[in-house]
Amino acid sequence: MVVDQSKLLNRLLEVTRNLGTSVDLETYLRSILSAASELTESESASLMEYDEISRELTFKYVPWFHRDAISSARIPLDSSAAGWVFLNIKPLIINDVKNDSRHYSKIDELAGFTTRSLLAVPLLLHGKPVGVFEVFNKKNESYYTEDDIALLEALSALATTAMQNEILEGNVISYQSEARDLDRLKNEFIAITSHELRTPLGLILGHSTFLRELIGDNHQEQVDAIIRNATRLKEIIESLSSVDNYQTGGARIRQRKISIARVIEDVVASFREMALQKNITLKVMLAGGQELFVDADGSKVAIALSNLLKNAITFTNQGGHVIIHSELQSKFVKVSIEDDGVGIPAEELPHVFDRFYQVESHLTRKHGGMGLGLSVAKVMIEMHGGRIWAESTEGIGSTFTFLLPVKLKIDETEHIQPFAE
């Protein structure tokens, strides 16, 4: 009948739409069992899932009036209609259970229920049975039909999807919790390691610098190597601490009005020797010779620019070019470091600012470093409410750009430590 078909479709659509809502699994399964009983004109319904440990079926959900009696019951696979459906992965209709030995009557005894007829279909996940969906006692002494099977199979697919979604959500929550724990342990390790290394490293640098003034030229090279590598280790520790302090909320900036042009000039001067050794042309292009003043922590902006410039020189081949552009854009100062170096593969580009991330494999890479420079640069810029990004074409070159607000916003003042003269 047209009316019945319309009712059927509307009910199925209602149950399907509810799958995407935030209702809990039990409420959703209750609605599916209710729909199954209604649409197949049955007295009751139940949903079972397979227990891989006991190799039996257990009730996942049953109507409330049977819940206490049979919720903990187990259904054997080899002597029940549900077990037959599970093992054969086929629907089953029994219109007269008295004449079919596959009916497991113990559940009737526990529930105080008399089963006259039943229809069962397997719950399938990726073609594998994970449970069984049953309806009982077709009303008006009618028989279950192929149409009833189709209805129950449609509802069983929705039930399986809902159960799988709950498992996936549980896994996500578990993974998130594990990730938080790992991140906390990582941060604690970095903080403790950085703190414990600072004192002995300071003594190494202090004493080696003192010894350099006392010893002769015969050992000058060895002492310089100690100082150079100890200084490098100090830079690594400071980089680790910078990122860790920012992520844990301990970072502060010392605000004052600074000239970006002056910061660029000082940073470029410190890298001219490095560029000269690789015959790299280092060029600065300021828009209209502007000073480009911003409210910022000059030392932290210099660290960001230094790391970006060092990265550009490192990954630019002999005879290449590195250009620093700077200009005022509305309420921001824009600084770009452009190179014609090796470039970055497109799939690697979204990760270049991640801590410890390196485009090159640690086994095959030609350049040193721990993958901290760009992450530190990102931290320094974002501390000021700025933004940093990278654009690159492999084999052609890269451009790293950051924006710094001319004036810090009010909601960023919690990160500011006023500069003391």
C-alpha positions in Angstrom: 0.0 0.0 0.0 1.2 3.5 -0.8 0.5 4.7 2.8 2.5 1.9 4.3 5.4 2.5 1.9 5.4 6.2 2.7 5.4 5.4 6.5 8.2 2.9 6.0 10.4 5.3 4.1 9.8 8.1 6.5 10.7 5.9 9.5 13.9 4.7 7.8 14.9 8.2 7.0 14.3 9.3 10.6 16.5 6.5 11.9 19.2 7.3 9.3 19.3 11.0 10.1 19.7 10.2 13.8 22.9 8.4 13.0 24.6 11.8 12.4 23.3 13.4 15.6 25.1 13.5 19.0 22.8 11.0 20.7 24.5 8.3 22.7 24.8 4.7 21.3 22.2 3.2 23.7 19.6 5.8 22.8 20.3 5.2 19.1 20.1 1.4 19.3 16.8 1.8 21.3 15.4 3.7 18.3 16.6 1.1 15.9 15.1 -1.8 17.8 11.8 0.2 18.1 11.8 0.9 14.4 12.6 -2.8 13.7 9.6 -4.0 15.8 7.3 -1.4 14.3 8.2 -1.9 10.6 8.3 -5.7 10.7 5.2 -5.7 13.0 7.0 -7.7 15.7 6.4 -7.9 19.4 10.1 -7.5 20.4 13.6 -7.2 19.1 17.2 -7.7 20.3 20.7 -7.0 19.2 23.6 -9.3 19.9 27.4 -9.0 19.4 30.1 -11.6 19.2 32.4 -12.1 22.1 35.7 -13.3 20.6 37.0 -14.5 24.0 34.1 -16.8 24.9 33.1 -17.4 21.3 29.5 -16.8 22.1 26.9 -14.1 21.4 26.0 -11.6 24.1 23.2 -9.1 24.2 24.3 -5.6 23.2 20.8 -4.2 23.6 17.3 -5.6 24.5 14.1 -3.9 25.3 13.9 -2.6 28.9 11.4 -5.1 30.1 13.8 -8.0 29.2 17.1 -6.2 30.2 17.5 -7.4 33.8 16.6 -11.0 33.0 18.8 -11.7 30.0 21.4 -8.9 29.8 24.1 -11.2 31.1 23.0 -14.3 29.2 25.2 -15.9 26.6 24.0 -17.6 23.4 26.0 -20.5 22.0 26.8 -20.5 18.3 26.2 -24.2 17.8 22.7 -24.6 19.3 20.8 -21.4 18.6 19.1 -19.6 15.6 21.3 -16.6 16.2 24.4 -18.8 16.2 23.3 -20.3 12.9 22.9 -16.9 11.3 26.3 -15.8 12.6 28.1 -18.9 11.4 26.4 -19.0 8.0 26.3 -15.2 7.5 22.7 -15.5 6.1 19.3 -14.3 7.2 17.0 -16.8 8.9 13.2 -17.0 9.2 11.5 -19.4 11.6 7.8 -18.9 11.4 7.1 -21.8 13.9 9.9 -22.2 16.5 8.2 -25.3 18.1 9.2 -27.2 15.0 12.7 -26.0 14.7 15.5 -27.3 16.9 17.7 -24.2 16.3 15.6 -22.1 18.6 17.5 -21.6 21.9 14.6 -21.8 24.4 16.7 -21.0 27.5 16.4 -17.2 26.8 12.6 -17.6 26.8 12.7 -19.2 30.2 15.0 -16.4 31.6 12.8 -13.6 30.2 9.4 -15.2 30.8 8.7 -14.7 27.1 7.2 -17.1 24.6 8.8 -17.0 21.1 6.5 -18.2 18.4 8.4 -16.9 15.3 11.6 -15.1 14.6 13.6 -13.3 11.9 17.4 -12.9 12.3 20.0 -11.2 10.1 23.8 -10.9 10.7 25.5 -7.7 11.7 28.2 -7.2 9.1 31.4 -5.1 9.2 33.5 -5.1 6.1 31.8 -8.4 5.2 32.6 -10.1 8.5 29.9 -11.0 11.0 30.2 -9.2 14.3 26.7 -9.9 15.7 23.1 -10.7 15.0 19.9 -8.7 14.9 16.6 -10.4 15.7 12.9 -9.6 15.8 10.3 -11.9 17.4 6.6 -12.9 17.0 5.1 -11.4 13.9 1.8 -10.0 14.9 -1.6 -11.1 13.7 -0.3 -14.7 13.2 1.4 -13.5 10.0 4.6 -14.9 8.6 7.9 -13.0 8.1 8.7 -12.2 4.5 11.6 -11.3 2.2 10.5 -7.6 2.6 11.0 -8.0 6.4 14.5 -9.4 5.7 15.3 -6.3 3.6 14.1 -4.0 6.3 16.0 -5.7 9.1 19.2 -5.8 7.0 18.9 -2.0 6.3 18.5 -1.4 10.1 21.3 -3.8 11.0 23.7 -1.8 8.7 22.8 1.4 10.6 23.3 -0.4 14.0 26.7 -1.7 12.9 27.8 1.7 11.8 26.7 3.2 15.1 28.6 0.6 17.1 31.7 1.1 14.9 31.5 4.8 15.4 31.5 4.4 19.1 34.6 2.2 18.9 36.4 4.7 16.7 35.4 7.6 19.0 36.8 5.7 22.0 40.0 5.0 20.1 40.4 8.7 19.2 39.8 9.7 22.9 42.4 7.1 24.0 44.9 8.2 21.4 44.4 11.9 22.4 45.0 11.0 26.0 48.2 9.1 25.1 49.4 11.9 23.0 48.8 14.4 25.8 50.8 12.2 28.2 53.6 11.8 25.7 53.7 15.5 25.1 53.8 16.2 28.8 56.7 13.7 29.3 58.5 15.2 26.3 58.1 18.7 27.7 59.3 17.6 31.2 62.3 15.9 29.7 63.2 19.0 27.6 62.8 21.3 30.6 64.9 19.0 33.0 67.6 18.3 30.4 67.9 22.0 29.4 68.2 23.0 33.1 70.7 20.4 34.0 72.9 21.1 31.0 73.1 24.8 31.4 75.4 24.8 34.4 78.1 22.4 33.2 77.9 23.9 29.7 78.5 27.4 31.2 81.5 26.1 33.1 82.9 24.5 29.9 82.5 27.8 28.0 83.9 29.9 30.8 87.0 27.8 31.4 87.7 27.2 27.8 87.5 30.9 27.0 89.8 31.6 29.9 92.3 28.9 28.7 92.3 30.4 25.2 93.9 33.5 26.7 96.6 31.5 28.5 97.8 28.7 26.1 100.0 29.2 23.1 99.2 29.0 19.5 100.0 25.2 19.4 96.7 24.4 21.1 94.6 27.3 20.0 92.7 25.3 17.3 91.7 22.6 19.8 90.4 25.2 22.3 88.5 27.0 19.6 86.9 23.7 18.6 85.7 23.2 22.2 84.3 26.8 22.4 82.7 26.5 18.9 80.9 23.2 19.7 79.9 24.2 23.2 78.4 27.4 21.8 76.5 25.3 19.3 75.2 23.1 22.1 74.2 26.2 24.0 72.2 27.4 21.0 70.4 24.0 20.8 69.5 24.2 24.5 68.2 27.8 24.1 66.1 26.7 21.1 64.6 23.8 23.0 63.8 26.1 25.9 62.3 28.8 23.7 59.8 26.4 22.1 59.0 24.7 25.4 58.4 27.9 27.3 56.1 29.1 24.6 54.1 25.9 24.5 53.8 25.7 28.3 52.8 29.4 28.6 56.1 30.5 30.3 57.3 32.7 27.5 57.4 36.4 27.9 58.5 39.3 25.6 60.2 42.5 26.5 58.3 45.2 24.6 59.8 48.4 23.2 59.7 50.3 19.9 62.3 48.8 17.6 63.3 49.4 14.0 62.9 46.3 11.8 65.4 47.8 9.3 68.0 48.0 12.0 67.3 44.4 13.1 67.7 43.2 9.5 70.9 45.2 9.1 72.5 43.7 12.3 71.4 40.1 11.4 72.6 40.3 7.8 76.0 41.6 9.0 76.4 38.5 11.3 75.8 36.2 8.3 77.9 37.8 5.6 80.9 35.6 6.4 78.8 32.5 6.1 77.3 33.7 2.8 80.8 34.7 1.5 82.2 31.2 2.2 79.5 29.8 -0.2 79.8 32.7 -2.7 76.2 33.5 -2.0 74.9 37.0 -2.8 73.2 38.5 0.3 70.9 41.5 -0.6 68.6 43.6 1.5 65.6 45.4 -0.1 63.7 47.8 2.1 60.6 49.6 0.8 61.5 53.3 0.4 64.3 53.0 2.9 61.7 53.0 5.8 62.8 52.2 9.3 59.6 50.2 9.9 59.1 50.6 13.6 57.1 48.0 15.6 56.3 47.3 19.2 58.3 44.1 19.8 61.1 42.3 21.6 64.1 43.1 19.4 66.2 40.1 20.5 63.4 37.6 19.8 62.7 39.1 16.3 66.4 38.9 15.6 66.4 35.2 16.6 63.6 34.5 14.2 65.2 36.4 11.4 68.6 34.8 12.1 67.1 31.3 12.0 65.3 32.0 8.7 68.4 33.6 7.1 70.7 30.8 8.3 68.2 28.3 6.8 68.2 30.1 3.5 72.0 30.2 3.2 72.3 26.6 4.3 70.0 25.3 1.6 71.2 27.6 -1.2 73.9 26.2 -3.4 77.3 27.8 -4.2 76.9 31.0 -6.2 73.2 31.4 -5.2 71.2 34.4 -4.0 69.4 35.3 -0.8 67.3 38.5 -0.7 65.6 40.0 2.4 62.5 42.1 1.6 60.7 44.3 4.0 57.7 46.7 3.7 54.8 48.2 5.6 51.4 46.5 4.9 48.5 48.3 6.6 49.0 47.6 10.4 51.8 45.1 9.8 55.4 45.0 8.8 56.1 42.2 6.3 59.5 40.6 6.1 60.4 37.9 3.5 63.6 35.9 3.0 63.8 34.7 -0.6 66.4 32.2 -1.9 67.0 30.3 -5.1 68.1 27.2 -3.3 67.1 23.5 -3.4 63.5 24.2 -2.5 61.1 22.1 -0.4 58.9 19.2 -1.7 55.2 20.1 -1.7 54.3 17.2 0.7 56.9 18.4 3.2 56.0 22.1 3.2 53.1 21.9 5.8 55.5 20.4 8.3 58.6 22.6 8.0 57.8 24.6 11.2 57.3 21.5 13.3 59.7 20.9 16.1 62.5 18.4 15.2 61.1 18.1 11.6 63.7 17.7 8.9 63.0 17.4 5.2 66.2 15.3 4.7 66.5 11.9 6.2 68.8 11.8 9.3 70.8 9.0 7.5 71.2 10.8 4.2 71.0 14.5 4.9 74.0 16.7 4.0 73.2 19.6 6.4 73.5 19.6 10.2 70.9 20.7 12.8 68.1 19.2 14.8 65.1 20.7 13.0 64.6 23.4 15.6 65.5 26.6 13.8 62.2 27.1 11.9 60.1 26.1 14.9 61.9 28.6 17.0 61.3 31.3 14.4 57.6 30.4 14.4 57.5 30.7 18.2 59.2 34.1 18.2 56.9 35.5 15.6 53.7 34.1 17.1 54.6 35.4 20.6 54.1 38.9 19.1 50.7 38.0 17.6 52.3 37.7 14.2 52.1 35.0 11.5 54.8 33.1 9.5 54.5 30.9 6.5 56.6 29.3 3.7 56.3 29.1 0.0 58.5 26.9 -2.1 59.1 25.1 -5.4 61.4 22.1 -5.3 64.6 22.8 -7.3 63.8 26.5 -7.7 63.8 28.0 -4.2 61.9 29.1 -1.1 60.4 32.2 0.4 59.8 32.4 4.2 57.6 35.4 5.2 56.4 36.7 8.5 54.1 39.6 9.5 54.5 41.5 12.7 51.8 43.9 14.0 53.0 47.4 14.4 51.0 47.6 17.7 50.4 44.6 19.9 46.7 43.9 20.5 45.2 44.3 24.0 44.5 40.6 24.3 48.2 39.8 23.8 49.4 41.9 26.7 49.4 38.8 29.0 52.5 37.6 27.0 54.3 40.9 27.5 56.9 41.8 30.1 57.4 45.6 29.9 61.0 46.5 28.8 63.1 47.9 31.6 65.8 50.4 30.6 
